[in-house]
Each structure stands twice: as C-alpha cells, then as structure tokens.
Amino acid sequence: MESVKQTQKKYGSRAIWFAIAVGFVFFLAGYKPIGKGLVLGTIFSVINFVLIGQALPLRIGHTKGKTFFVSLGSIFCRYVLMAIPLVVAVKFEQIDLVGAVVGLFMIQFVILADHVFKLVSSKR
C-alpha cells in the first residue's frame, strides 16, 4: 500500500505543478478561462487517482458478488466526481470546457510522459 501512495504522490504532484505552470502561462497570455479549466480538471483528476488507490484494498477478501458491487460503486462515484468540472465548465463562461477536459487527462499525460522519458533516456 505504501508503494501506491508513493506513486500517487509522485504523479499527482507532478500533474498539479505542471497544470499550475501551464495555467499560469495561459493566464499571462490572456486566456484565463483555459488556465482555470486546466487547473480545475487536474485537481479532479488527482482526486480521482487517489480514490482509485483507496478503493484497491476494498476489493480484496470479499466474495465475488460483493467485489463486483464495490467495484461498480467505485467506478460510478468516480465518474460522478469527474463530471463535476465538466458541468462547471459548461455552466460558467469563466472556465473553458476544453481546458477542463485536458485537465481531467493530466494524470494520464504525466504517467505517459514519465514512461516515454524513461524509455528515451534508457536507450542513450
């Protein structure tokens, strides 16, 4: 469980810092809604990533049926959580929808970039 927390902290902090940096660049360039959407989506992406790790132990040691319903409930709750920045972006002009969508995928982008960087650096 400790390795899961370390992985969450590593990728979550990188995603947040990258989103803040890119959001700040958009903010300075005059695209405030895009920056706000990116940061908002990233925050919810990190929360989702943490909840995935918290739900892992709930699936162990239960019957097949209970594990199925716990997994299904976890997925449903996380989808509802991920819908929040999308609804906010649709309702308010101050937050860009595309920025929020990109922010929701920020954890995946950071993980992919980390693996690509390790692959490229290992070939040298």
Residue frames as a rotation matrix with the C-alpha (Angstrom) as fourth column:
MET 1
0.568 0.823 0.000 0.00
0.823 -0.568 0.000 0.00
0.000 0.000 -1.000 0.00
GLU 2
0.324 -0.530 -0.784 2.92
0.251 -0.750 0.611 2.30
-0.912 -0.395 -0.110 0.67
SER 3
-0.718 -0.616 0.325 4.12
0.450 -0.053 0.892 1.99
-0.532 0.786 0.315 -2.94
VAL 4
-0.028 0.801 0.598 0.66
0.965 -0.135 0.226 3.01
0.261 0.584 -0.769 -4.15
LYS 5
0.766 0.307 -0.565 0.78
0.517 -0.815 0.259 6.14
-0.381 -0.491 -0.783 -2.01
GLN 6
-0.164 -0.906 -0.391 4.27
0.206 -0.419 0.884 6.98
-0.965 0.064 0.256 -3.28
THR 7
-0.677 -0.027 0.735 3.12
0.728 0.117 0.675 6.56
-0.104 0.993 -0.060 -6.87
GLN 8
0.404 0.897 0.180 0.05
0.896 -0.427 0.118 8.71
0.182 0.114 -0.977 -6.24
LYS 9
0.591 -0.234 -0.772 2.16
0.310 -0.817 0.486 11.43
-0.744 -0.527 -0.411 -4.63
LYS 10
-0.495 -0.863 0.099 4.73
0.378 -0.112 0.919 11.34
-0.782 0.492 0.382 -7.43
TYR 11
-0.655 0.256 0.711 2.31
0.731 -0.025 0.682 11.61
0.192 0.966 -0.171 -10.33
GLY 12
0.443 0.883 -0.157 -0.27
0.891 -0.415 0.184 13.74
0.098 -0.222 -0.970 -8.53
SER 13
0.367 -0.364 -0.856 2.24
0.336 -0.806 0.487 16.40
-0.867 -0.466 -0.174 -7.51
ARG 14
-0.740 -0.649 0.175 3.79
0.370 -0.176 0.912 16.46
-0.561 0.740 0.370 -10.98
ALA 15
-0.312 0.713 0.629 0.38
0.897 0.002 0.442 16.84
0.314 0.702 -0.640 -12.60
ILE 16
0.643 0.574 -0.507 -0.65
0.729 -0.662 0.176 19.66
-0.235 -0.483 -0.844 -10.27
TRP 17
0.021 -0.722 -0.691 2.61
0.226 -0.670 0.707 21.56
-0.974 -0.171 0.149 -10.71
PHE 18
-0.813 -0.299 0.500 2.52
0.523 0.003 0.853 21.16
-0.257 0.954 0.154 -14.49
ALA 19
0.041 0.921 0.387 -1.11
0.947 -0.160 0.280 22.31
0.320 0.355 -0.878 -14.65
ILE 20
0.609 0.135 -0.782 -0.36
0.536 -0.796 0.281 25.33
-0.585 -0.590 -0.557 -12.47
ALA 21
-0.405 -0.855 -0.325 2.63
0.224 -0.437 0.871 26.26
-0.886 0.280 0.369 -14.63
VAL 22
-0.781 0.161 0.603 0.76
0.617 0.051 0.785 25.86
0.095 0.986 -0.139 -17.92
GLY 23
0.299 0.951 -0.082 -2.33
0.944 -0.283 0.169 27.54
0.138 -0.128 -0.982 -16.46
PHE 24
0.287 -0.291 -0.913 -0.19
0.408 -0.825 0.391 30.48
-0.867 -0.484 -0.118 -15.36
VAL 25
-0.810 -0.578 0.098 1.21
0.294 -0.256 0.921 30.79
-0.508 0.775 0.377 -18.89
PHE 26
-0.378 0.766 0.519 -2.34
0.825 0.024 0.565 30.84
0.421 0.642 -0.641 -20.29
PHE 27
0.486 0.546 -0.682 -3.32
0.825 -0.545 0.152 33.36
-0.289 -0.636 -0.716 -17.62
LEU 28
-0.159 -0.653 -0.740 -0.45
0.231 -0.753 0.615 35.67
-0.960 -0.073 0.271 -18.59
ALA 29
-0.920 -0.185 0.344 -1.26
0.355 -0.028 0.934 35.26
-0.164 0.982 0.092 -22.28
GLY 30
-0.718 0.683 -0.131 -4.80
-0.684 -0.728 -0.043 36.47
-0.125 0.059 0.990 -21.64
TYR 31
-0.226 0.627 -0.746 -6.53
-0.369 0.653 0.661 33.07
0.901 0.425 0.084 -21.83
LYS 32
-0.618 -0.037 0.786 -7.76
-0.784 -0.050 -0.619 32.95
0.062 -0.998 0.001 -18.23
PRO 33
0.450 0.863 0.231 -10.68
-0.874 0.478 -0.082 30.53
-0.181 -0.165 0.969 -18.83
ILE 34
0.565 -0.304 -0.767 -8.35
-0.276 0.806 -0.523 27.93
0.778 0.507 0.371 -20.37
GLY 35
-0.541 -0.835 0.104 -5.94
-0.322 0.091 -0.942 28.15
0.777 -0.543 -0.318 -17.44
LYS 36
-0.368 0.493 0.788 -8.76
-0.916 -0.046 -0.400 27.89
-0.161 -0.869 0.468 -14.92
GLY 37
0.692 0.669 -0.271 -10.27
-0.715 0.686 -0.132 24.90
0.098 0.285 0.953 -16.72
LEU 38
0.189 -0.724 -0.664 -6.91
-0.225 0.626 -0.747 23.14
0.956 0.290 -0.044 -16.89
VAL 39
-0.766 -0.496 0.409 -6.25
-0.470 -0.002 -0.883 23.56
0.439 -0.868 -0.232 -13.17
LEU 40
-0.049 0.840 0.541 -9.82
-0.964 0.101 -0.244 22.61
-0.260 -0.534 0.805 -12.20
GLY 41
0.732 0.325 -0.599 -9.76
-0.551 0.800 -0.238 19.46
0.402 0.504 0.765 -14.33
THR 42
-0.165 -0.890 -0.425 -6.34
-0.209 0.452 -0.867 18.49
0.964 -0.054 -0.261 -12.97
ILE 43
-0.609 -0.001 0.793 -7.48
-0.789 -0.102 -0.606 18.84
0.082 -0.995 0.061 -9.37
PHE 44
0.413 0.850 0.328 -10.36
-0.841 0.494 -0.222 16.46
-0.350 -0.184 0.918 -10.01
SER 45
0.568 -0.315 -0.761 -8.09
-0.397 0.705 -0.588 14.13
0.721 0.636 0.275 -11.96
VAL 46
-0.572 -0.816 0.087 -5.73
-0.414 0.196 -0.889 13.88
0.708 -0.544 -0.450 -8.97
ILE 47
-0.304 0.555 0.774 -8.65
-0.900 0.098 -0.424 13.28
-0.311 -0.826 0.470 -6.60
ASN 48
0.729 0.582 -0.362 -9.87
-0.680 0.678 -0.279 10.50
0.083 0.449 0.890 -8.91
PHE 49
0.137 -0.789 -0.599 -6.38
-0.324 0.536 -0.779 8.96
0.936 0.301 -0.183 -8.99
VAL 50
-0.735 -0.367 0.571 -6.21
-0.628 0.051 -0.776 8.95
0.255 -0.929 -0.268 -5.18
LEU 51
0.115 0.873 0.475 -9.66
-0.910 0.284 -0.302 7.36
-0.398 -0.398 0.827 -4.93
ILE 52
0.586 0.003 -0.811 -8.57
-0.523 0.765 -0.376 4.58
0.619 0.644 0.449 -7.27
GLY 53
-0.443 -0.856 -0.268 -5.74
-0.240 0.401 -0.884 3.74
0.864 -0.327 -0.383 -4.89
GLN 54
-0.648 0.259 0.716 -8.02
-0.755 -0.088 -0.650 3.94
-0.105 -0.962 0.252 -1.85
ALA 55
0.418 0.908 -0.043 -10.52
-0.897 0.404 -0.182 1.55
-0.148 0.114 0.982 -3.45
LEU 56
-0.095 -0.520 -0.849 -7.95
-0.647 0.680 -0.344 -1.17
0.756 0.517 -0.401 -4.19
PRO 57
-0.941 -0.315 0.121 -7.96
-0.295 0.597 -0.746 -2.76
0.162 -0.738 -0.655 -0.69
LEU 58
-0.266 0.924 0.274 -11.77
-0.795 -0.050 -0.604 -2.81
-0.545 -0.379 0.748 -0.67
ARG 59
0.387 0.409 -0.827 -11.75
-0.871 0.457 -0.182 -5.43
0.303 0.790 0.533 -3.42
ILE 60
-0.478 -0.684 -0.551 -9.60
-0.410 0.729 -0.548 -7.94
0.776 -0.036 -0.629 -1.53
GLY 61
-0.998 -0.057 -0.008 -11.01
-0.025 0.545 -0.838 -10.61
0.052 -0.836 -0.546 0.75
HIS 62
-0.304 0.952 0.020 -14.66
-0.675 -0.201 -0.710 -10.38
-0.672 -0.230 0.704 -0.25
THR 63
-0.010 0.402 0.916 -16.96
0.434 0.827 -0.358 -12.65
-0.901 0.394 -0.183 -2.20
LYS 64
-0.722 -0.300 0.623 -17.13
0.673 -0.096 0.734 -12.32
-0.160 0.949 0.271 -5.95
GLY 65
0.149 0.893 0.424 -20.54
0.876 -0.318 0.362 -10.62
0.459 0.318 -0.830 -5.84
LYS 66
0.728 0.097 -0.679 -19.57
0.530 -0.709 0.466 -8.11
-0.436 -0.698 -0.567 -3.18
THR 67
-0.340 -0.924 -0.177 -16.34
0.457 -0.327 0.827 -7.30
-0.822 0.200 0.534 -5.01
PHE 68
-0.491 0.236 0.839 -18.34
0.844 -0.108 0.525 -6.68
0.215 0.966 -0.146 -8.19
PHE 69
0.562 0.812 0.155 -20.71
0.731 -0.576 0.366 -4.23
0.386 -0.092 -0.918 -6.48
VAL 70
0.474 -0.497 -0.727 -17.90
0.435 -0.586 0.684 -2.44
-0.766 -0.640 -0.062 -4.64
SER 71
-0.611 -0.744 0.271 -16.04
0.572 -0.179 0.800 -2.03
-0.546 0.644 0.535 -7.93
LEU 72
-0.228 0.624 0.747 -19.15
0.861 -0.228 0.454 -0.87
0.454 0.747 -0.485 -9.74
GLY 73
0.764 0.520 -0.382 -19.98
0.645 -0.638 0.421 1.63
-0.025 -0.568 -0.823 -6.99
SER 74
0.060 -0.848 -0.526 -16.41
0.458 -0.445 0.769 2.93
-0.887 -0.287 0.362 -7.02
ILE 75
-0.707 -0.300 0.641 -16.50
0.699 -0.161 0.697 3.46
-0.106 0.940 0.323 -10.77
PHE 76
0.209 0.886 0.415 -19.87
0.845 -0.376 0.379 5.20
0.492 0.271 -0.828 -10.58
CYS 77
0.724 0.041 -0.688 -18.73
0.536 -0.661 0.525 7.55
-0.433 -0.750 -0.500 -7.81
ARG 78
-0.301 -0.921 -0.248 -15.55
0.442 -0.365 0.820 8.41
-0.845 0.137 0.517 -9.67
TYR 79
-0.515 0.203 0.833 -17.49
0.820 -0.165 0.547 9.13
0.249 0.965 -0.082 -12.88
VAL 80
0.649 0.760 -0.032 -19.78
0.716 -0.597 0.362 11.48
0.256 -0.258 -0.932 -10.95
LEU 81
0.420 -0.591 -0.688 -16.69
0.434 -0.536 0.725 13.15
-0.797 -0.603 0.031 -9.47
MET 82
-0.629 -0.730 0.268 -15.12
0.555 -0.181 0.812 13.57
-0.544 0.660 0.519 -12.91
ALA 83
-0.073 0.688 0.722 -18.35
0.923 -0.226 0.310 15.06
0.377 0.689 -0.619 -14.27
ILE 84
0.474 0.308 -0.825 -18.22
0.728 -0.664 0.170 17.96
-0.496 -0.681 -0.539 -11.80
PRO 85
-0.390 -0.635 -0.667 -15.57
0.142 -0.757 0.638 20.03
-0.910 0.154 0.385 -13.64
LEU 86
-0.845 0.135 0.518 -17.31
0.530 0.079 0.844 19.36
0.073 0.988 -0.138 -16.95
VAL 87
0.206 0.978 -0.022 -20.65
0.952 -0.196 0.235 20.62
0.225 -0.069 -0.972 -15.62
VAL 88
0.311 -0.166 -0.936 -18.96
0.501 -0.808 0.310 23.65
-0.808 -0.565 -0.169 -14.05
ALA 89
-0.731 -0.671 -0.124 -17.17
0.217 -0.400 0.890 24.42
-0.647 0.624 0.438 -17.34
VAL 90
-0.558 0.610 0.563 -20.43
0.750 0.080 0.656 24.18
0.355 0.789 -0.502 -19.30
LYS 91
0.413 0.839 -0.355 -22.35
0.909 -0.352 0.226 26.39
0.064 -0.416 -0.907 -16.86
PHE 92
0.633 -0.234 -0.738 -19.75
0.216 -0.862 0.459 29.14
-0.743 -0.450 -0.495 -16.35
GLU 93
0.940 -0.263 0.218 -18.00
0.146 -0.267 -0.953 31.14
0.308 0.927 -0.212 -19.03
GLN 94
0.597 -0.743 0.303 -15.03
-0.801 -0.530 0.278 31.78
-0.046 -0.408 -0.912 -16.73
ILE 95
-0.146 -0.613 0.777 -13.91
-0.419 0.749 0.512 28.16
-0.896 -0.251 -0.367 -17.17
ASP 96
-0.144 -0.016 -0.989 -13.10
-0.989 0.038 0.144 26.64
0.036 0.999 -0.021 -20.55
LEU 97
0.775 0.540 0.328 -14.53
-0.543 0.835 -0.090 23.21
-0.323 -0.108 0.940 -21.36
VAL 98
0.744 -0.550 -0.379 -11.55
-0.035 0.535 -0.844 22.07
0.667 0.642 0.378 -23.44
GLY 99
-0.220 -0.835 0.504 -9.17
-0.642 -0.265 -0.719 23.13
0.734 -0.482 -0.478 -20.68
ALA 100
0.112 0.348 0.931 -11.18
-0.948 0.318 -0.005 21.13
-0.298 -0.882 0.366 -18.14
VAL 101
0.967 0.243 -0.079 -11.17
-0.254 0.894 -0.370 18.05
-0.019 0.378 0.926 -20.38
VAL 102
0.327 -0.926 -0.190 -7.41
-0.134 0.153 -0.979 18.28
0.935 0.346 -0.074 -20.87
GLY 103
-0.283 -0.397 0.873 -7.01
-0.882 -0.249 -0.400 18.70
0.377 -0.883 -0.280 -17.12
LEU 104
0.602 0.583 0.545 -9.06
-0.742 0.661 0.113 15.56
-0.294 -0.473 0.831 -16.49
PHE 105
0.946 -0.299 -0.125 -6.48
0.192 0.828 -0.527 13.62
0.262 0.474 0.841 -18.51
MET 106
0.519 -0.793 0.320 -3.47
-0.734 -0.605 -0.309 15.29
0.438 -0.075 -0.896 -16.88
ILE 107
0.310 -0.406 0.860 -2.55
-0.647 0.573 0.504 12.28
-0.697 -0.712 -0.085 -14.69
GLN 108
0.741 0.000 0.671 -2.55
0.377 0.827 -0.417 10.04
-0.555 0.562 0.613 -17.76
PHE 109
0.869 -0.447 0.213 -0.42
-0.028 -0.473 -0.880 12.55
0.495 0.759 -0.423 -19.68
VAL 110
0.387 -0.747 0.541 2.09
-0.921 -0.348 0.177 12.77
0.057 -0.566 -0.822 -16.82
ILE 111
0.400 -0.210 0.892 2.33
-0.257 0.909 0.329 8.98
-0.880 -0.361 0.310 -16.49
LEU 112
0.863 -0.047 0.503 2.79
0.475 0.413 -0.777 8.61
-0.171 0.910 0.378 -20.25
ALA 113
0.752 -0.611 0.248 5.41
-0.378 -0.708 -0.597 11.37
0.540 0.355 -0.763 -20.35
ASP 114
0.358 -0.616 0.701 7.30
-0.836 0.122 0.534 9.76
-0.415 -0.778 -0.472 -17.46
HIS 115
0.489 -0.132 0.862 7.40
0.161 0.985 0.059 6.40
-0.857 0.110 0.503 -19.22
VAL 116
0.906 -0.182 0.381 8.40
0.367 -0.108 -0.924 7.94
0.210 0.977 -0.031 -22.56
PHE 117
0.626 -0.705 0.334 11.16
-0.718 -0.688 -0.107 9.93
0.305 -0.173 -0.937 -20.84
LYS 118
0.281 -0.508 0.814 12.47
-0.580 0.586 0.566 6.78
-0.765 -0.631 -0.129 -19.14
LEU 119
0.702 0.034 0.712 12.34
0.440 0.765 -0.470 4.86
-0.561 0.643 0.522 -22.43
VAL 120
0.884 -0.367 0.290 14.22
0.067 -0.513 -0.856 7.55
0.463 0.776 -0.429 -24.33
SER 121
0.470 -0.740 0.482 16.80
-0.875 -0.463 0.142 8.06
0.118 -0.488 -0.865 -21.61
SER 122
0.436 -0.292 0.851 17.43
-0.305 0.842 0.445 4.32
-0.847 -0.454 0.278 -21.26
LYS 123
0.856 -0.083 0.510 18.23
0.484 0.477 -0.734 3.96
-0.182 0.875 0.448 -24.97
ARG 124
0.782 -0.590 0.202 21.04
-0.398 -0.722 -0.566 6.52
0.480 0.362 -0.799 -24.71
